[in-house]
Amino acid sequence: MTPQDIVAPQPVESEVIIETRGLSRIYPGVTALDNVNYRVYRNKVNVLIGENGAGKSTMMKMLAGVETPSSGQIILDGEAVTLNSTHQAEKLRHQHYFPGTEFIPQYECDGQHIHG
């Protein structure tokens, strides 16, 4: 992702529940995310799109506590947090289900959608 804001203007009454500020993730020889600002609004359709290799999955992994940012902030419900594990993210009521993961035996997971 590029170092641009991908935050669409929203009405004042839209509550921001997840926000990233200057989020970056650098691996040896590769910058997966570069200074990304993003907001997720309660009761809105929130979309994150991009080309293959743009860093979408890396960002979701950071929001789920699977990966840690190289720099920047993750803000949940108005408070900056450090997510060091999926258990910590879950305690803060934030979960992400990865494609192909079987997590509930009586349900099927098709991509990131739950059927049952």
C-alpha angles and dihedrals in degrees: 000000000000126000092260130112112259091189115126117211110262135192115266092248093062110104117220109223100170126026136171123202120194092339113182135171120191124185122186104293095353134082104205095177126017120196098320122185114192136161132202115202126208114248093008133108103254118195133191113188135166146133123290108285094021093122102256095132092043090054093049090049090054091049089050095049095247094113129026123226120249087217141345135058138282113206121194118189091345097310127104110238138184111220109202097163144014088249091058091048090048091053087055088052095251120127135162124196114212122219114269094017115137103210105148114040096207093051133062125227116213106185103309097334124099119222126186 
